[in-house]
């Protein structure tokens, strides 16, 4: 048997925390002295404490852990797998926030996006043979939309032969419910493949993490404000020239923002 002090030294968990675990019913002393109230722990409880600490490190709260400890190994593996998926999503959100902060710092220091955005041009884009998938999504579901599109292309036996791009339909931008259409240029014929016609666009290219693509939108908007002879006549397009499947570093991503235009009357 170990006193609470000895158990604390062994596990590097404070006596205060061990008392807290006791109050929560997570790890009760094997024995409490009737006359002095001293807490004593058995060697087997070292394994229990390790399990508690491990689940805490996975991001489970102390309130969740008692139920987890009662699960079978298979059931526990399922809960840990779900927590793993949640942690990946949290990591992506944190990476997104970090990139936004980096962009903010570069803006404040005057070292930012003007170097990453090309000169705005008016260009004739060629026709494209594309497979499309359109649905209403939240902004955080774009990756899944493209994953579903690529899966459909594989199921149809189509080979990608060009860029991927995202069209934004609808009368207004809503991050919680976008009418978005993912497209991938393909070779071959299959149900769902269509010809996207050639069009004239005002366009700017942006190099860097996707979170900074607003700089390309800003550049295009500034150009349109200075050139009222052009009028937007179709949904904007984000074209991913070098996408996440082609680079190992987000700084190497290359995207373009294109607004179809026509001469204003």
C-alpha positions as CSV (number, residue, x, y, z in Angstrom):
1,X,0.0,0.0,0.0
2,X,1.1,3.6,-0.7
3,X,0.3,6.7,1.2
4,X,-1.2,9.5,-0.8
5,X,2.2,11.3,-0.7
6,X,4.1,8.2,-1.9
7,X,1.5,7.6,-4.7
8,X,1.8,11.3,-5.7
9,X,5.6,11.1,-6.0
10,X,5.4,7.9,-8.0
11,X,2.8,9.2,-10.5
12,X,3.8,12.9,-10.5
13,X,0.2,13.8,-9.8
14,X,-0.4,16.2,-6.9
15,X,-2.1,15.0,-3.8
16,X,-4.7,17.8,-4.4
17,X,-5.5,16.3,-7.8
18,X,-5.7,12.8,-6.3
19,X,-8.3,14.1,-3.8
20,X,-10.1,15.7,-6.7
21,X,-10.2,12.4,-8.5
22,X,-11.6,10.8,-5.4
23,X,-14.4,13.4,-5.2
24,X,-15.3,12.7,-8.8
25,X,-15.3,9.0,-8.3
26,X,-12.5,8.5,-10.8
27,X,-9.9,7.0,-8.5
28,X,-10.9,6.3,-4.9
29,X,-8.3,5.2,-2.4
30,X,-8.2,1.5,-1.7
31,X,-8.3,2.2,2.0
32,X,-9.0,5.2,4.2
33,X,-7.8,5.1,7.8
34,X,-10.7,5.0,10.2
35,X,-8.9,6.9,12.9
36,X,-6.8,9.4,10.9
37,X,-8.5,9.6,7.5
38,X,-5.3,8.9,5.7
39,X,-5.7,7.7,2.1
40,X,-3.9,4.6,0.9
41,X,-3.5,3.3,-2.6
42,X,-2.7,-0.2,-4.0
43,X,-0.1,-0.8,-6.6
44,X,-2.8,-2.0,-9.1
45,X,-4.2,1.5,-9.0
46,X,-1.2,2.8,-10.8
47,X,-2.6,1.3,-13.9
48,X,-5.9,3.0,-13.3
49,X,-4.3,6.4,-12.9
50,X,-2.3,5.9,-16.1
51,X,-5.5,5.2,-18.0
52,X,-7.1,8.4,-16.5
53,X,-4.1,10.5,-17.5
54,X,-4.0,9.0,-21.0
55,X,-7.7,9.8,-21.6
56,X,-7.1,13.3,-20.3
57,X,-4.3,13.7,-22.8
58,X,-6.6,12.7,-25.6
59,X,-8.8,15.7,-24.7
60,X,-11.6,13.9,-22.8
61,X,-12.9,15.8,-19.8
62,X,-12.8,14.5,-16.3
63,X,-16.6,14.3,-16.4
64,X,-16.4,12.0,-19.4
65,X,-13.7,9.6,-18.1
66,X,-15.8,7.6,-15.6
67,X,-18.1,6.3,-18.3
68,X,-15.1,5.6,-20.6
69,X,-13.4,3.5,-18.0
70,X,-16.4,1.2,-17.8
71,X,-16.4,0.5,-21.6
72,X,-15.1,-2.6,-23.2
73,X,-11.8,-2.3,-25.2
74,X,-13.7,-2.3,-28.4
75,X,-16.2,0.3,-27.3
76,X,-13.4,2.5,-25.9
77,X,-11.6,2.2,-29.2
78,X,-14.7,3.6,-31.0
79,X,-14.9,6.6,-28.6
80,X,-11.1,7.3,-29.1
81,X,-11.6,7.1,-32.9
82,X,-14.3,9.7,-32.7
83,X,-12.2,11.9,-30.5
84,X,-9.3,11.5,-33.0
85,X,-11.5,12.8,-35.8
86,X,-12.7,15.7,-33.6
87,X,-9.0,16.5,-32.8
88,X,-8.1,16.6,-36.5
89,X,-10.9,19.1,-37.1
90,X,-9.8,21.2,-34.2
91,X,-6.2,21.1,-35.6
92,X,-7.4,22.4,-39.0
93,X,-9.3,25.2,-37.3
94,X,-6.2,26.1,-35.3
95,X,-4.1,26.1,-38.4
96,X,-6.7,28.3,-40.1
97,X,-6.5,30.7,-37.2
98,X,-2.7,30.7,-37.2
99,X,-2.6,31.5,-40.9
100,X,-5.1,34.4,-40.5
101,X,-2.9,35.8,-37.7
102,X,0.2,35.5,-39.8
103,X,-1.6,37.4,-42.6
104,X,-2.7,40.0,-40.1
105,X,0.9,40.4,-38.9
106,X,2.2,40.7,-42.4
107,X,-0.5,43.3,-43.3
108,X,0.4,45.4,-40.2
109,X,4.1,45.2,-41.1
110,X,3.5,46.0,-44.7
111,X,5.1,42.8,-46.0
112,X,1.9,41.0,-47.0
113,X,-0.2,40.1,-49.9
114,X,0.6,42.6,-52.6
115,X,3.7,40.4,-53.3
116,X,1.4,37.4,-53.5
117,X,-1.3,38.7,-55.9
118,X,-0.7,39.1,-59.6
119,X,-1.7,42.1,-61.6
120,X,-5.4,42.0,-62.4
121,X,-6.1,41.2,-66.1
122,X,-9.0,40.8,-68.4
123,X,-8.7,37.4,-70.1
124,X,-10.5,35.0,-72.3
125,X,-10.8,31.7,-70.6
126,X,-11.0,28.6,-72.9
127,X,-13.9,26.2,-72.8
128,X,-13.5,23.4,-70.2
129,X,-14.9,19.8,-70.1
130,X,-15.8,19.4,-66.5
131,X,-17.5,17.0,-64.0
132,X,-19.5,19.0,-61.5
133,X,-21.1,18.5,-58.1
134,X,-23.4,21.3,-56.8
135,X,-25.0,21.5,-53.4
136,X,-25.7,23.9,-50.5
137,X,-22.9,23.7,-47.9
138,X,-21.3,25.6,-45.1
139,X,-17.9,27.1,-45.8
140,X,-16.2,24.4,-43.7
141,X,-17.7,21.6,-46.0
142,X,-15.8,22.6,-49.1
143,X,-13.1,19.9,-48.7
144,X,-15.8,17.3,-48.4
145,X,-17.6,18.6,-51.5
146,X,-14.4,18.1,-53.5
147,X,-13.7,14.7,-51.9
148,X,-17.2,13.6,-53.1
149,X,-16.5,15.0,-56.6
150,X,-13.2,13.2,-56.9
151,X,-14.8,10.0,-55.7
152,X,-17.5,10.3,-58.4
153,X,-14.9,10.9,-61.1
154,X,-13.0,7.8,-60.0
155,X,-16.3,5.7,-60.0
156,X,-17.0,7.0,-63.6
157,X,-13.5,6.1,-64.7
158,X,-12.7,9.7,-65.5
159,X,-9.1,11.1,-65.4
160,X,-8.4,14.6,-64.2
161,X,-6.6,16.6,-66.9
162,X,-6.7,20.2,-65.5
163,X,-7.7,22.4,-62.7
164,X,-10.3,22.1,-60.0
165,X,-12.5,25.1,-59.3
166,X,-15.4,26.3,-57.2
167,X,-18.3,28.4,-58.5
168,X,-20.4,30.4,-56.1
169,X,-24.1,30.6,-57.2
170,X,-26.8,32.5,-55.3
171,X,-27.5,36.2,-55.0
172,X,-25.4,36.8,-51.8
173,X,-22.5,35.3,-50.0
174,X,-23.4,33.2,-46.9
175,X,-20.7,31.3,-45.1
176,X,-23.3,29.1,-43.4
177,X,-25.2,28.1,-46.6
178,X,-23.4,28.6,-49.9
179,X,-24.8,27.4,-53.2
180,X,-21.5,26.0,-54.3
181,X,-20.5,24.0,-57.4
182,X,-17.2,22.1,-57.4
183,X,-15.7,21.2,-60.8
184,X,-12.8,19.3,-62.1
185,X,-11.5,19.2,-65.6
186,X,-11.6,15.7,-67.0
187,X,-10.9,13.7,-70.1
188,X,-13.4,11.2,-71.3
189,X,-17.1,11.0,-71.6
190,X,-19.5,10.0,-68.8
191,X,-22.9,11.0,-67.4
192,X,-22.5,14.3,-65.7
193,X,-19.7,15.6,-67.8
194,X,-20.5,18.9,-69.5
195,X,-18.7,21.6,-71.5
196,X,-18.2,24.9,-69.7
197,X,-18.1,27.5,-72.4
198,X,-15.3,30.0,-73.0
199,X,-15.8,33.4,-71.3
200,X,-14.3,36.7,-70.6
201,X,-13.2,37.3,-67.1
202,X,-11.5,39.8,-64.8
203,X,-8.9,37.7,-62.9
204,X,-6.2,37.8,-60.3
205,X,-3.9,35.0,-59.2
206,X,-2.9,34.5,-55.6
207,X,0.0,32.5,-54.2
208,X,-0.1,31.3,-50.6
209,X,-2.4,29.7,-48.0
210,X,-6.1,29.7,-49.0
211,X,-7.0,31.8,-46.0
212,X,-5.4,34.8,-47.7
213,X,-7.3,34.5,-51.0
214,X,-9.3,37.5,-50.0
215,X,-6.4,39.6,-51.3
216,X,-7.2,38.5,-54.8
217,X,-10.9,39.4,-54.3
218,X,-9.8,42.8,-53.1
219,X,-7.6,43.3,-56.1
220,X,-10.4,42.4,-58.5
221,X,-12.9,44.6,-56.7
222,X,-10.5,47.5,-56.9
223,X,-10.0,46.9,-60.6
224,X,-13.7,46.8,-61.2
225,X,-14.2,50.0,-59.2
226,X,-11.6,51.7,-61.4
227,X,-13.0,50.3,-64.7
228,X,-16.8,50.8,-64.8
229,X,-16.8,49.7,-68.5
230,X,-16.9,46.1,-67.2
231,X,-19.9,44.6,-65.5
232,X,-20.0,41.2,-63.7
233,X,-22.3,38.8,-65.5
234,X,-21.9,35.5,-63.8
235,X,-21.0,33.7,-60.7
236,X,-17.4,34.1,-59.4
237,X,-15.0,31.3,-59.7
238,X,-12.1,30.2,-57.5
239,X,-9.7,28.2,-59.7
240,X,-7.2,26.1,-57.9
241,X,-4.2,26.0,-60.2
242,X,-1.9,24.3,-57.7
243,X,-4.1,22.7,-55.1
244,X,-3.5,20.8,-51.9
245,X,-2.9,17.6,-53.7
246,X,0.0,19.1,-55.6
247,X,2.0,20.8,-52.8
248,X,3.4,20.0,-49.4
249,X,3.4,23.6,-48.1
250,X,0.4,25.9,-48.2
251,X,2.7,28.7,-49.1
252,X,3.0,27.0,-52.5
253,X,-0.7,27.0,-53.3
254,X,-1.7,28.9,-56.4
255,X,-5.3,30.0,-56.8
256,X,-7.1,32.4,-59.2
257,X,-10.2,34.5,-58.6
258,X,-12.2,35.0,-61.8
259,X,-15.3,37.2,-62.3
260,X,-17.1,36.7,-65.7
261,X,-17.7,40.2,-67.2
262,X,-19.3,41.9,-70.2
263,X,-19.1,45.4,-71.5
264,X,-21.4,47.8,-69.6
265,X,-23.9,49.5,-71.7
